[in-house]
Structure formats: C-alpha cells, structure tokens
Amino acid sequence: MTVGYAQHGAIAVLTVDNPPVNALSVAVRQGLIDGIRRAVGDPAITAIVLIGQGKTFIAGADIREFGKKPQPPRLTAAIAEIEASPKPVVAAIEGVALGGGLEVALGCHFRIGTKRSQVGLPEVKIGIVPGAGGIERLPRLIGLEPALKMMVSGDPARADKALALGILDAIAEGELLTEAVAFAERAVAAKTPIRRLSQSKIALDGVDWRALLATARAGIARSNRGQISPQRVIDCVENAITLPFDQALGETVRIIGELIPSEQAKALRYAFFAEREAGKVPDIDKTVAARKLRSAAVIGAGTMGGGIAMCFADAGIPVLVLENSAEALDKGLARIEQNYQDMVQKGRIRAEDKARRMGLIAKAAGYDDLGDVDIVIEAAFEEMAVKKEVFARLDQVCKPEAVVATNTSYLDIDEIAAATKRPESVIGLHFFSPANVMRLLEIVRGAKTAKDIVATAQALARMIGKVGVVCGVCHGFVANRSRGPLTREASFLVDEGALPQQVDKVLYDFGMAMGPFAVGDVAGIDVGWRARRALDATRPRDQRYSPTADRLYELGRYGQKTGKGWYRYEKGSRAALPDPEVEAVILQSSRDQGIARRTIGDDEILARCLYAAINEGAKILDEKIALRASDIDIMWLYGFAFPRWRGGPMYHADTVGLKRVYETVRGFHKTHGALWTPSPLLQRLAESGKSFTGI
Ligand code: 3HC
C-alpha cells in the first residue's frame, strides 16, 4: 500500500509510504484520491490527517517518471480532491515537503510541522516550474513577494521561517502524528473554517507587482544566466496574478509540459541524479563505518589553509591551525577574520556567528599539539619535498586512528603517503578556491588508502556541506587534469589569432561563470608560472608550448592582485578591461613563435576549449581514475561553475553526439598534433554509436 489508511478515533490518517522519499508516483496519486474519498464517504470520520512514512513528508513528483508518458491521475487532480474535501485535511510534515510535496500540503487546509521540517518549491533547479498549483496557491497563502522569492530561488524554508511566513500553522513539540490528530480534532471542535487557497485571492493591496516581477526577472538574468526555468516561473506567477485560478493553473500545466522534455530540464535532471551517484563508491558500502570527526587541524594558513579552516569552523568543528612562523599564523588568522567580517557586512552571517566560528579556530604551537585531532589536512607549499617532511612529522605525532590528508592539487598522493608508516590513513582532500565557498571536494584515494578513510572523507564532505567525489591518483587528478587542456587551448588560440576577451566571451556566453583568462587573473599568473616550471623537466621537448603567459609573468603582471594580468583592473575594481599592452605582448609572442595570426571563429574557440577537456576526460575514464563520466561532470559543476543546465562537459558531449566530437578531435589532431591524440574510449564510443552516459 503506497498510501495507508488508518483511523484514530474520528480522524482518518492517510500515510504516504513510498520509500525512499515518498515521491508522488502514480500509485501515490491514486492512493491519495482513494484515501480522501474513503474518509469523506465515511460518516464516522470528521477530519483527515495526511502524513509521510519515515523521515520525509513528500519529496515531490517522482523525477524518474519525467520524460515518460504521463499516467493518470494527474497530481493536480489528486490535490483538487484533497482541497475539495468537506472535512478538514491537515498535512503533518515531518522532514521535507518539496515540490509536489508542498503542493499537496498547500491543497490541505492546515499544515503542522516539526523542528526538522523544510518546505520549498525547488522545481526551477531541475529546469521546470511547480506544476501542481504551488505557483498559484503559495502567493495566496503567504503573499506575492516571499512566494516569488521561494519559487524563483527554489531554496527551501526551515520550520521556524515556514511558521513565520504562515506556510506552517504550528510546529509540533512532541510526536507529530499525535499532535496532528489533536490539531484536527480541535479544528473540528472549534468548527475552524476550512481555507481553500484556490478560492481565495492573492493579496495585492499596495503591491506594485509589475515592478516586483520586473526586478525578479532582471535579478535572474544575472544570477541564473542562460537558464530558462526561473523566467518561466515568473511567467506563471504573472498568470496567477492576472488570470482566474483554474485558467492560470491550466497555463502552468501547459508550460511544465513544454519544459519537462526540454534540453535544459534533461541536463538538470541528469545533474540531480549524477550528484547522488557521485556519492557511491562500488567497493565501499554502508557497512564501512566512517571514523569519528570531532576535531581537526590544518597545516598552512595561506589562502587555501585558511579557507579549509573556515570550512571546519562553519560546520562547528574545532580546528587547530599550524604555520611555520608566528607571523605567518597571525597573518593567516587575520585573513580569516577579515573574510568573516566581510560576510557579516554583506549580511550573510551575524556578528555572533563570526565570534562563534572564530572561537573554534585556534593556533597550534607546534606539531606536538596535533596528537589528539581526528583529522589533519595539510595545505602547505606545493612541493614534494615539503609535503614529505610534513607527513613524516605528522606520522610521529598523530594518533593511530587519525585521518592524515593532503590538499595537494597535483602531486602524487602515494609518494606522499610513502613518507609515513601509515599509508592506509593518507588521502587527498582537494579543495577548490575559495575553499570555504566552492562546493567540490575531490577525494583522492591512494593505492593504499583504507576503505574507512575514504568513507570518512565522504562523511566529512557531507558535514562541511561539500559534494565529495572520489577518484584515483594521477597528475592533477580528475578536475584539474581535465580542465588543463581547456586553458592550454585557450592560450594556443590567443597565439594563433584570438584575443583573451574573445575567448573569454565565447565561454562566458556558453554559460561559464568566467572565461579561462579571467580565471587566470584571479588564480594568479605567478601560480600558473610556478606550476609550469614544475613540469619543465618532464614536458617532452617537441611538445607545443605557449610562452605568452610567461611573458606576462616576466612583466610582473600576476593578475588581479597586481591590477594587471591578461586584463587590466582599475583600482578597487574586479572588472576585467582589455589592455593594449597585453595585445602587444600577444602579437609579439605570435611573431616570435613564427605563427601567422588568423581570424578565429567563435565555433572553433568553443570546440577547441571544450573538446580538449572532453577528450582528456575520456582518457581519465579509460584509465579508471574517475569512476564514471558523470563524476567528471559533477566536478566541473561544483569546482569550475560549469553551467548546470548544460549538465557538465561529458554530458554536453553526449548532447552534441560523440561521433561529431570524435570527428572534430580527429581533425584537430591532424592540424595541431600529438596533444590532440584522440582518446581510445572516445573513439570506441563514437564508432559504436554510444555515449558517455552510464560509463
Ligand atoms: N523523485 C525520484 N527520486 C527521488 C526524488 C524524487 N523527487 N527525490 C529523491 N529521490 C531519490 C534519490 O535519487 C535517491 O535515490 P538513490 O538512493 O537511488 O540514489 C534517494 O531518493 C534519496 O535521495 P537523496 O540521496 O537526495 O537523499 P537526501 O536525504 O540527501 O535528500 C531530498 C532527500 C531532500 C528529498 C533530496 O533528494 C531532494 O532534494 N530531492 C528532490 C526534491 C525535488 O526536486 N522535488 C521536486 C520534484 S519536481 C515536482 O515535484 C514537480 C511538481 O511541481 C509537479
């Protein structure tokens, strides 16, 4: 029974029981209708409570049904049946009521939650609009402005906020079902009028709704550049304001019908499931217990170390920070404090949050202070000799059960682990800059890393609000290694005839947050220079190399921090301005390399940059460094702000068609040589008409 029926005195209790998250599958929709009809038809019943089995009320429509032929009954019909009930219906919301789940709750006449409740309409995040009356009912319940905000962002509201907004009528202190039944009994006894939201009006007195919608549209155009669904939500909200309820809902149903099969919605659904898949490692199941993480230490208080320390403090975990000198440590802590202060000023956290978080960060006087911590993350200078020394010291002081991790971006974890007598406890935890903001945590599993250390790293990712993706060891691991060819091609394109602003614009227009040259200016041209020097010894002599960035480095153009890099920056501004001096450097560099500059089309720029990354991604997959193609995509979404509505580079390749990608790569190989050697996997898939999906 996907919807159970029970009687508590005169109250009928309908329990949605569709694990794991009580999604509104066809059986649940039918079960709701049947249950409501039975309760309404039974003279012994005075009111109805609708509750979810387990920790969730209802997580929404069953996303796996999307794209299949819709089966009756429609969710709108089930909700209409609930709302029309002459007997009061109370939604008892444990955990989340999301999407269709909240829409069901809005069809009920009352809503009672618990402290753990979260309610929201996250449909925009999977490329659609709330399609079962949420758009029409929520503004009628809580007013236009807050409803608009929730629907456009897709972010859920926690219990206290939901209560304040009026989405919840009450929060149960004790057992939810008992209190919901009591609530229903009181409603019956007091003859509390039933409120059917579809029959009320949106309160618009004094609300300039046209201005409100226009502001929301402009905001989305910036924050969700290129994404269709939030704009469509606003179209539907406008209908909800101007049309009668049924007509507006009819339009919304039409619009969601258009959106579900759209490319963007497909990509966003892919990303939703890919993210969940990324948490799964075939040989590590739930029986592998994670170690306890109650305290942490970070070695290095530079930008990375400081950001990592903030991740722990943000999650309420005490963290020690160790540096080479008291001066460096003070400087690092001052930077952390400043970061928190900026967050306070921007209204992102309160002053007391800052104080609490700073209170969790303490200075370590030396390695001996680290003996008791559950996890250490090394974020010291990116040089093997330094890492080995740090790990040898850690080996002496850390307790046996501690996780000993390195934040290296490309060095060999196995070599680092070999500097200890406990290689099984060593793992790579690669954060992305700024570490306290970017959500990717690349979990690099060494040859000897123990399973429970990997499980602990995954648990850590969840604790600190990151998306952890497990991969194997190679130079640059998965994220940076697959992105490297993109920056490489961007540099070559500039040497061949493009300018940084043209390349950046093509990738920006594609949906990336920033183009590779703007990113280079943020990351630091000096940082790139050092990374290239580290590779000098092993780079094949005949391999093509662009010296242009080195020229900028020699001119002291280190990027934003020096006000000059690939672009120039006015004092105090981050706006990247094209610079004639850079153009002169580029033209000279082309001459020096004997390259006759040519006009390069935007299509070539996009293909060179993206397909280089995709070809490398395929090689990484073939080498089994990444577990699945979708893991690479998740890394790009959370590490490099790749547009989520395009799914990720590997998914994008599938949408283009691997045959076409492969043919183009082959063409580039002919023209540009060995760096474009096609991935054998890409070739195999292209020739057999397959895609990366499922690989
Ligand atoms: N449909 C189908 N499967 C779903 C689902 C849904 N709506 N929501 C979650 N699942 C699946 C997940 O894929 C996962 O499956 P797996 O175990 O096979 O990997 C399982 O349920 C558990 O999910 P999580 O791993 O995400 O568990 P968490 O406890 O971390 O999170 C959650 C639970 C908060 C419910 C989260 O899964 C979530 O946000 N789900 C999506 C909610 C959503 O987008 N709802 C709107 C749907 S669209 C809609 O309702 C349209 C309507 O307007 C008509």
Boltz pocket constraint, residues with backbone or C-beta under 6 A from the ligand:
constraints:
  - pocket:
      binder: B
      contacts: [[A, 20], [A, 21], [A, 23], [A, 59], [A, 60], [A, 61], [A, 62], [A, 63], [A, 64], [A, 75], [A, 96], [A, 98], [A, 99], [A, 100], [A, 101], [A, 103], [A, 122], [A, 123], [A, 126], [A, 129], [A, 130], [A, 131], [A, 132], [A, 134], [A, 272], [A, 273], [A, 276], [A, 277]]
      max_distance: 6.0
